[in-house]
Amino acid sequence: MFIMVSDFQHTHVNDPVPKRMAHTYKEAVMSITITALTDVLKFFIGVMSDFPSVQSFCLYTATSIAFCYVYTITFLGAFMALNGRREEGNRHWLTCMKVPSVKTSSQSVMYKLCCVGGQYDQSTGAEKKQRASNFFMEYYGPFLTKPWVKVMVMFIYFLYLASSIFGCFHIQQGIELYDLAADNSHVTKFIRKDRQYFSDYGLSVMVIVKNEFPYWDETKRCQLQACLEAFKEPQFVDRDIFTSWLDSYLSYGKDKHLNLNNKEVFLSNLPQLFDLSPFFMQDVNLSGDVIHASRFFIQTIGIANASKEIEMLKSLKAIAGRCSVASLSVYNHEFIYFDQYNVVVSSTIKNVSVITAVMLVVSLLLIPNPICSLWVTCSIGSVTIGVTGFMALWDISLDSISMIIFTVCIGFTVDFSAHMAYAFVSSKKPRPDDKAVDALSSLGYPILQGTLSTILGVSVLASSEFNTFRTFFPDLFPCCVYWNGPRPGFHPGGANDMHMQLRRRRRRI
């Protein structure tokens, strides 16, 4: 929207409205199409995520962006044309009544502020550029193209990259359950107190023998007990707290002088164990003379955060997988959350990789310079590393919410960089530095407007009572700042070559 308005303001005021609109669409629609197409594709790729919450968010967002694109090139363009006709008729911006063209000394200050049109340059016929646009053209752009500034920008960029990479190695996984509720919720208070005072003893985990097993076979039983002993070895398991119906039954058989190596004796005396210890009845799935499955319990200790929960789950699953004598599995009702933590890294890497590859293909098709397309794609990796690193430095964990933020950040990355890259290769200036200044002059202010509106939009979330919403602000803020700060320049080829590619691309479109 800001780019179309900016391009419309750069047209000749005295030209017919159709000509002004044609110039606006020629300059703006291609870059808008690039960003809209990449955003829609990116979020539709996010629909393939392993998490239903991410799938829903990406589906709704992709649909919204597609609608906004159609709205921009139809309704917004139509209203801009109507506004052009209003300007052509010298009508009031609110009442659309005719405004006298002749200025008189008797006109009040309010009249001059509300009823006088914008100034335009008599030599170019276009509206005079606003001070912000002049700032990018006369000060910021020339300053950024100085050799020593480029060196300083590269130094700052590599410092930022090094800090981000350092943070990436310290990123935490998973989401705390109290972060899913409001700060003032009794659920949040309960879980925090539970973490604070009762974290020494964690979950009681079931070790399940999933299939039929000959517990009366002494050889296989000893092998099974060896597998169960392996679950006591990790440091987060209490060796002294282990609930085993089989150990209790063997002790009972020893006291009663029963030969539990005999199948009939083993099965016929099992109900007596249940009479003495009724709670063991829930641990054995006995049907007739067949034990279909059974379970044992281990007690975890020292599980203080989500990262240790993930480590615990991976370790227990690995121990269960190493048991060859029986098919074992581990279970607790909270493992549904830990399983999410376990796949979030691989799912994030997969989504970002696929999105980056698609962005490269789209950029190569629509941006008339391969090197610019490559820089746009590289910016995705740079921002992804930056967001990940600063998440760790700000103590934000990697979870399904972060996956959504990654997708949104990639969208901002492509939006800003694609606009700037297309303006760079479209510039008619001969030197790369002049092209950079020209691109900043044309798009610096609209991109700044878009960034500020985004920051204002997400800043509302910073005061939310839900941590999941507050997370959006610290993650999106550095992304917006990164794309409005100085960036290393790129000089992709000669001017004539770029203009030839651009003309060929426009003819094809």
C-alpha positions in Angstrom: 0.0 0.0 0.0 2.7 2.5 1.0 4.7 1.7 -2.1 1.7 2.3 -4.5 1.0 5.6 -2.8 4.6 6.6 -3.0 4.8 5.7 -6.7 1.5 7.6 -7.4 3.0 10.7 -5.7 6.0 10.5 -8.0 3.9 10.8 -11.1 3.3 14.0 -13.0 0.5 15.9 -11.3 -0.8 17.5 -14.6 -0.9 14.1 -16.5 -4.3 12.4 -17.1 -5.3 10.1 -14.3 -5.1 6.9 -16.5 -1.5 7.8 -17.4 -0.6 8.4 -13.7 -2.2 5.1 -12.8 -0.4 3.3 -15.6 3.0 4.6 -14.3 2.1 3.7 -10.7 1.2 0.1 -11.7 4.3 -0.2 -13.9 6.6 0.8 -11.0 4.8 -0.9 -8.1 2.9 -4.0 -9.1 5.9 -6.2 -10.0 7.5 -5.8 -6.6 4.1 -6.2 -4.9 3.5 -9.3 -6.9 6.9 -10.8 -5.9 6.2 -10.2 -2.2 2.6 -11.4 -2.4 3.5 -14.5 -4.3 6.4 -15.4 -2.1 4.3 -14.8 1.1 1.4 -16.9 -0.2 3.7 -19.8 -1.2 5.7 -19.6 2.0 2.6 -19.8 4.2 1.1 -22.6 2.1 4.3 -24.5 2.6 3.8 -23.9 6.3 0.5 -25.8 6.0 2.7 -29.0 5.7 4.0 -28.5 9.2 3.7 -31.3 11.8 1.8 -29.1 14.2 -2.0 -28.3 13.7 -1.7 -24.9 15.3 1.0 -23.9 12.7 -1.1 -25.4 9.9 -4.1 -23.4 10.8 -2.2 -20.1 11.2 -0.4 -20.6 7.9 -3.6 -21.5 6.0 -5.5 -18.4 7.3 -2.5 -16.1 6.7 -1.9 -17.3 3.2 -5.6 -16.8 2.4 -5.5 -13.3 3.9 -2.4 -12.3 2.0 -4.0 -13.5 -1.3 -7.1 -11.4 -0.6 -4.9 -8.4 0.4 -3.0 -8.6 -2.9 -6.3 -8.7 -4.9 -7.6 -5.9 -2.8 -4.5 -3.8 -3.4 -4.4 -4.1 -7.2 -8.2 -3.6 -7.5 -10.0 -1.6 -4.8 -6.9 0.4 -3.6 -6.0 1.2 -7.2 -9.6 2.2 -7.9 -9.7 4.6 -5.0 -6.3 6.0 -5.9 -7.8 6.7 -9.4 -10.8 8.4 -7.8 -8.4 10.4 -5.6 -6.5 11.4 -8.8 -9.7 12.7 -10.3 -10.4 14.6 -7.1 -6.9 16.2 -7.4 -7.5 16.9 -11.1 -10.7 18.7 -10.2 -9.1 20.6 -7.3 -11.6 19.3 -4.8 -11.5 19.2 -1.0 -10.0 16.0 0.4 -13.0 15.4 2.7 -16.1 17.1 1.3 -15.0 16.8 -2.4 -16.2 20.4 -2.9 -14.4 22.7 -5.4 -11.5 24.6 -3.7 -10.5 28.0 -5.1 -7.1 27.9 -6.8 -6.3 31.5 -6.0 -4.7 32.1 -2.7 -5.8 35.2 -0.7 -4.3 36.8 2.3 -7.6 36.5 4.2 -7.5 32.7 4.2 -7.1 31.4 7.8 -4.4 29.0 9.0 -6.9 26.1 9.3 -8.0 26.7 5.7 -4.5 26.6 4.4 -3.9 23.4 6.3 -7.0 21.5 5.3 -8.1 23.0 1.9 -4.8 23.6 0.0 -3.3 20.8 -2.0 0.3 19.5 -1.8 3.1 21.4 -3.5 4.6 20.1 -6.7 7.8 20.7 -8.6 7.2 23.0 -11.6 10.2 21.5 -13.5 9.3 17.8 -13.0 5.5 18.2 -12.7 5.5 15.7 -9.8 4.7 16.4 -6.1 7.6 17.7 -4.1 9.2 14.9 -2.2 8.6 14.8 1.5 11.4 15.5 3.9 11.7 11.9 4.8 12.3 11.0 1.2 14.8 13.8 0.8 16.6 12.4 3.9 17.2 9.0 2.2 18.2 10.7 -1.1 20.4 13.5 0.2 21.8 12.2 3.5 21.3 8.5 4.3 22.0 7.1 0.8 25.2 9.1 0.1 26.4 8.4 3.7 25.8 4.6 3.3 27.8 4.4 0.0 31.0 5.9 1.5 33.8 3.3 1.5 34.5 3.6 5.3 30.8 3.3 6.1 30.6 0.1 4.0 33.5 -1.4 6.0 31.8 -0.4 9.2 28.5 -1.9 8.1 30.3 -5.2 7.2 32.0 -5.2 10.6 28.7 -4.6 12.5 27.0 -7.2 10.3 29.6 -9.9 11.1 29.4 -8.9 14.8 25.6 -9.4 14.7 26.1 -12.7 12.8 28.7 -13.9 15.3 26.4 -13.0 18.3 23.5 -14.8 16.6 25.5 -17.9 15.9 26.6 -18.0 19.5 23.0 -17.7 20.6 22.0 -20.5 18.3 24.2 -23.0 20.2 22.4 -22.0 23.4 18.8 -22.1 22.3 16.4 -23.9 24.6 13.6 -26.2 23.2 10.1 -26.7 24.4 7.5 -24.5 26.1 6.7 -24.3 29.7 3.1 -25.2 30.5 2.6 -22.0 32.5 3.4 -20.0 29.4 0.2 -21.3 27.8 -2.0 -19.6 30.3 -2.5 -15.9 31.4 0.0 -14.5 33.9 -2.7 -14.0 36.5 -4.3 -17.4 36.0 -4.4 -19.8 38.9 -3.0 -22.5 36.5 0.1 -20.4 35.9 0.6 -19.8 39.6 0.1 -23.5 40.4 2.6 -24.7 37.8 5.2 -22.2 38.8 4.9 -23.2 42.4 5.1 -26.8 41.4 8.3 -26.2 39.4 9.8 -24.2 42.3 9.1 -26.4 45.2 8.3 -29.9 43.8 10.7 -30.3 40.9 13.0 -32.7 42.8 10.6 -35.5 41.9 9.3 -35.4 38.4 7.0 -37.6 36.4 6.3 -41.2 37.2 7.0 -43.0 33.9 5.5 -46.3 32.8 7.7 -48.9 31.1 5.3 -51.0 29.1 5.8 -54.5 27.8 3.5 -54.2 24.8 3.2 -57.8 23.6 2.8 -61.2 25.1 5.9 -62.3 27.1 6.8 -65.6 28.8 7.5 -64.2 32.3 7.9 -67.8 33.7 10.8 -68.5 31.4 13.8 -67.8 33.7 16.2 -67.0 30.9 14.0 -64.5 29.1 12.8 -63.1 32.4 16.4 -62.3 33.5 16.9 -60.6 30.1 13.8 -58.5 30.7 14.9 -57.6 34.2 18.3 -56.5 32.8 16.4 -54.2 30.4 14.4 -52.8 33.2 17.6 -52.3 35.3 18.9 -50.2 32.4 16.2 -47.6 33.0 17.7 -46.9 36.5 21.0 -45.8 35.1 20.3 -42.3 33.9 21.0 -39.6 36.4 17.4 -38.3 36.2 16.0 -41.6 37.4 15.8 -42.5 41.1 17.2 -46.0 41.5 15.5 -46.6 44.8 12.0 -45.9 43.6 11.0 -48.6 41.1 7.5 -50.2 41.1 7.6 -53.7 39.6 4.8 -56.2 40.0 7.2 -58.9 38.7 9.8 -58.3 41.5 7.0 -58.4 44.1 5.6 -61.6 42.6 9.1 -63.3 42.6 9.6 -62.3 46.3 6.1 -63.6 47.1 6.9 -66.9 45.3 10.2 -67.2 47.1 8.5 -66.8 50.5 5.8 -69.4 49.5 8.3 -71.7 47.9 6.6 -71.6 44.6 8.2 -72.7 41.4 7.4 -69.7 39.3 9.5 -71.0 36.4 6.5 -73.3 35.7 3.8 -71.6 33.5 0.9 -73.2 35.3 2.2 -72.3 38.7 3.0 -68.8 37.6 -0.4 -68.1 36.2 -2.5 -69.9 38.8 -0.9 -68.0 41.8 -0.9 -64.6 40.1 -4.4 -63.7 41.5 -3.1 -64.2 45.0 -0.6 -61.4 44.4 -3.5 -59.2 43.3 -5.4 -60.0 46.5 -2.4 -59.0 48.6 -1.6 -55.9 46.5 -4.7 -54.8 44.6 -2.9 -51.9 42.9 -0.8 -54.4 40.8 -4.0 -55.6 39.2 -3.9 -52.5 36.9 -0.4 -53.3 35.9 -1.0 -56.7 34.3 -3.4 -57.3 31.3 -4.3 -60.9 32.1 -6.9 -62.7 30.0 -7.2 -66.4 30.8 -3.8 -67.9 30.7 -2.3 -65.1 28.5 -0.6 -62.0 29.7 -1.1 -59.6 26.8 0.9 -56.7 28.3 2.2 -55.4 31.6 3.8 -52.2 33.0 6.4 -51.1 35.4 7.1 -47.6 36.9 10.2 -45.6 37.3 10.5 -42.2 39.1 12.2 -39.3 37.5 14.1 -36.6 39.5 15.6 -33.2 38.8 13.5 -32.4 35.8 13.5 -28.6 36.1 12.7 -27.3 32.6 11.6 -28.3 29.2 15.1 -29.0 27.8 15.6 -31.6 30.5 12.2 -33.1 29.8 13.3 -33.6 26.1 16.6 -35.1 27.2 14.7 -37.5 29.5 12.3 -38.6 26.8 15.0 -39.2 24.3 17.1 -41.2 26.8 14.2 -43.4 27.9 13.1 -44.1 24.3 16.7 -45.0 23.4 16.9 -47.5 26.4 13.6 -49.0 25.4 14.7 -49.4 21.8 17.9 -51.3 22.9 16.0 -54.1 24.6 15.9 -57.0 22.2 14.1 -59.5 24.3 10.8 -57.6 24.4 9.0 -54.7 22.7 9.1 -51.9 25.3 7.7 -48.4 25.3 7.7 -45.6 27.8 4.6 -43.4 28.5 3.3 -40.6 30.6 0.3 -38.4 29.9 2.6 -35.4 29.5 4.7 -37.0 26.8 2.4 -35.6 24.3 4.0 -32.2 25.0 7.5 -33.7 25.1 7.0 -35.3 21.7 6.2 -31.9 20.3 9.4 -30.5 21.7 11.3 -33.4 20.2 10.3 -32.7 16.6 10.2 -28.9 16.7 13.8 -28.5 15.6 13.6 -30.9 12.7 10.3 -29.5 11.6 11.6 -25.9 11.8 14.7 -26.8 9.7 12.6 -28.6 7.2 10.1 -25.7 6.8 12.8 -23.0 6.6 14.8 -25.0 4.0 11.8 -25.7 1.8 10.6 -22.1 2.0 14.1 -20.8 1.2 14.4 -23.0 -1.9 11.0 -21.8 -3.1 11.9 -18.2 -2.5 15.0 -18.6 -4.6 13.0 -20.1 -7.5 10.4 -17.3 -7.3 13.1 -14.6 -7.0 15.0 -16.0 -10.0 11.8 -15.9 -12.1 10.6 -12.4 -11.1 13.7 -10.4 -10.2 15.7 -9.7 -13.4 19.1 -10.4 -11.9 20.3 -13.7 -10.6 22.8 -12.2 -8.1 20.1 -10.0 -6.6 17.8 -13.1 -6.3 20.6 -14.9 -4.5 21.1 -12.0 -2.1 17.4 -12.0 -1.3 17.6 -15.7 -0.5 20.7 -15.3 1.6 18.9 -12.6 3.6 16.4 -15.3 4.7 19.2 -17.4 6.2 20.7 -14.3 7.8 17.5 -13.2 9.5 16.6 -16.8 10.5 20.0 -17.1 12.3 19.6 -13.7 13.8 16.1 -14.4 15.2 17.2 -17.8 16.5 20.3 -16.4 18.2 18.5 -13.5 19.8 15.7 -15.8 21.0 18.4 -17.6 23.0 19.8 -14.4 24.3 16.3 -13.2 25.4 15.6 -16.6 27.0 12.9 -17.5 24.5 12.5 -21.2 23.7 12.1 -22.9 20.4 8.6 -24.3 20.1 5.6 -24.3 17.8 4.9 -20.6 18.5 8.5 -19.9 17.4 7.9 -21.8 14.2 5.0 -19.4 13.4 7.3 -16.4 14.2 10.0 -17.8 11.9 7.5 -18.0 9.0 6.4 -14.4 9.6 10.0 -13.2 9.9 10.8 -14.8 6.5 7.9 -13.0 5.1 9.2 -9.6 6.2 12.7 -10.5 5.0 11.4 -11.3 1.5 9.1 -8.3 1.4 11.7 -5.7 2.2 14.6 -7.2 0.3 12.5 -8.0 -2.8 11.2 -4.4 -3.0 14.7 -3.0 -2.5 16.4 -5.4 -5.0 13.8 -4.8 -7.7 14.1 -1.0 -7.2 17.9 -1.4 -7.5 17.9 -3.3 -10.7 15.2 -1.0 -12.1 17.1 2.1 -11.5 18.5 3.9 -14.6 21.5 5.3 -12.8 24.9 4.2 -14.3 26.8 3.4 -11.1 25.9 0.8 -8.4 26.2 3.4 -5.6 23.9 5.7 -7.5 21.5 2.9 -8.0 21.5 2.2 -4.2 20.8 5.8 -3.5 18.0 5.9 -6.1 16.4 2.8 -4.6 16.6 4.2 -1.1 15.1 7.5 -2.4 12.2 5.7 -4.0 11.5 3.0 -1.4 13.2 4.1 1.8 10.3 6.1 3.2 7.5 3.6 2.2 9.5 0.7 3.7 10.1 2.8 6.9 6.3 3.5 7.0 5.6 -0.2 6.6 8.1 -1.1 9.3 6.8 1.4 11.8 3.2 0.3 11.2 4.4 -3.3 11.8 6.3 -2.4 15.0 3.3 -0.4 16.3 1.0 -3.4 15.5 3.1 -6.0 17.3 4.0 -3.5 20.2 0.5 -4.0 21.4 1.3 -7.6 22.0 4.2 -6.7 24.3 1.8 -5.8 27.1 -0.3 -8.9 26.7 -0.9 -11.1 29.7 -0.2 -14.2 27.6 3.4 -15.1 27.1 2.7 -16.7 23.7 1.6 -13.2 22.4 4.4 -11.3 24.1 6.9 -13.6 22.3 5.9 -12.1 18.9 7.3 -8.6 19.8 10.9 -9.4 20.8 11.2 -11.8 17.8 9.7 -9.5 15.1 11.3 -6.3 16.4 15.0 -7.2 15.5 13.7 -8.5 12.1 12.2 -5.1 11.3 15.2 -3.2 12.7 17.6 -5.3 10.6 15.8 -4.5 7.4 15.7 -0.7 8.1 19.3 -0.4 9.3 22.3 -0.2 7.0 23.1 -3.3 5.0 26.1 -4.4 2.9 25.7 -3.2 -0.6 25.7 -5.5 -3.6 26.8 -4.7 -7.2 25.2 -7.3 -9.4 26.6 -6.7 -12.8 26.6 -3.8 -15.2 23.7 -1.4 -15.8 23.1 -2.2 -19.4 22.9 -5.9 -18.7 20.4 -5.3 -16.0 18.2 -3.0 -18.1 18.2 -5.5 -21.0 17.1 -8.3 -18.6 14.4 -6.0 -17.1 13.0 -5.1 -20.5 12.9 -8.7 -21.6 11.2 -9.7 -18.3 8.6 -7.0 -18.7 7.8 -8.1 -22.3 7.3 -11.7 -21.1 5.0 -10.5 -18.3 
